[in-house]
Amino acid sequence: MTKRPLAVAGALVAVGIVVVLLQPGPPEAECVPEGTPSSGFVDSDRDCPISQESWAEISEWRSLPKPFRILGALLVLAGVVMAGVAVVVGRRRGDAEASGP
């Protein structure tokens, strides 16, 4: 069995994981002073109310598809499938060569 398809499959999985990790995070929450109009949500890290505009940006980010995660998942899936096919084909070739003339 050739090692090249398995190396390519491993590279696809590795690149897929890196791509998922490169997905930018949500926008930073912008706090407003106590007593001023806010979104009704609180930034738990800084324990302060979040502005309406900031919450709108965060909400929009959460609802949009994450292209880096989608691409990374597809690369990982392609790598796993390629590795599985390489193993199966390699075993069948090995069996055919062993029982050959």
C-alpha positions in Angstrom: 0.0 0.0 0.0 1.3 3.4 -0.9 1.8 5.9 1.9 1.0 9.0 -0.3 -2.9 8.9 0.0 -2.6 8.5 3.8 -0.2 11.4 4.0 -2.5 13.6 1.9 -5.5 12.5 4.1 -3.5 13.4 7.2 -2.6 16.8 5.7 -6.3 17.4 4.9 -7.3 16.7 8.4 -4.6 18.9 9.9 -5.4 21.8 7.6 -9.1 21.4 8.4 -8.4 21.6 12.1 -6.2 24.7 11.6 -8.9 26.4 9.5 -11.5 25.8 12.2 -9.2 27.3 14.8 -8.7 30.4 12.6 -12.4 31.3 12.7 -12.6 34.8 14.1 -14.5 35.1 17.4 -17.6 37.3 18.1 -17.3 41.1 18.2 -16.2 42.6 21.5 -19.2 43.6 23.7 -19.4 47.3 24.3 -20.6 48.2 27.8 -22.8 51.2 28.7 -22.9 53.0 32.0 -25.5 52.0 34.6 -28.8 53.7 34.2 -28.5 54.3 30.4 -30.5 52.4 27.9 -29.0 49.0 27.1 -29.9 45.8 25.3 -30.9 44.0 28.4 -28.0 41.6 28.2 -25.0 41.6 30.5 -21.3 40.9 29.6 -20.6 38.2 32.2 -16.8 38.7 32.0 -16.9 42.4 32.8 -20.3 42.4 34.6 -21.8 45.4 32.8 -24.8 46.0 30.5 -24.2 45.7 26.8 -25.2 48.5 24.4 -28.0 47.9 21.9 -25.7 48.4 18.9 -23.1 46.0 20.3 -25.7 43.3 21.0 -27.0 43.7 17.4 -23.5 43.0 16.1 -23.0 40.0 18.4 -26.5 38.7 17.5 -25.8 39.1 13.8 -22.4 37.3 14.1 -24.1 34.4 15.9 -26.8 34.0 13.2 -24.4 34.1 10.2 -22.8 30.9 8.8 -19.2 30.4 9.9 -17.3 29.8 6.6 -14.0 28.8 8.3 -15.8 26.2 10.4 -17.7 24.8 7.4 -14.6 24.6 5.2 -12.6 23.1 8.1 -15.3 20.4 8.7 -15.4 19.6 5.0 -11.6 19.2 4.9 -11.6 17.0 7.9 -14.4 14.9 6.4 -12.5 14.6 3.1 -9.4 13.5 4.9 -11.2 10.8 6.9 -12.9 9.5 3.8 -9.7 9.5 1.8 -7.9 7.6 4.6 -10.7 5.0 4.7 -10.6 4.5 1.0 -6.8 4.3 0.9 -6.9 1.6 3.6 -9.6 -0.4 1.9 -8.0 -0.2 -1.5 -4.6 -1.0 -0.1 -5.9 -4.1 1.6 -7.7 -5.3 -1.5 -4.5 -4.8 -3.6 -2.6 -6.7 -1.0 -5.1 -9.6 -1.0 -5.0 -9.6 -4.8 -1.2 -9.7 -5.0 -1.0 -12.4 -2.4 -3.5 -14.7 -4.2 -2.1 -13.8 -7.7 -0.2 -16.2 -10.1 
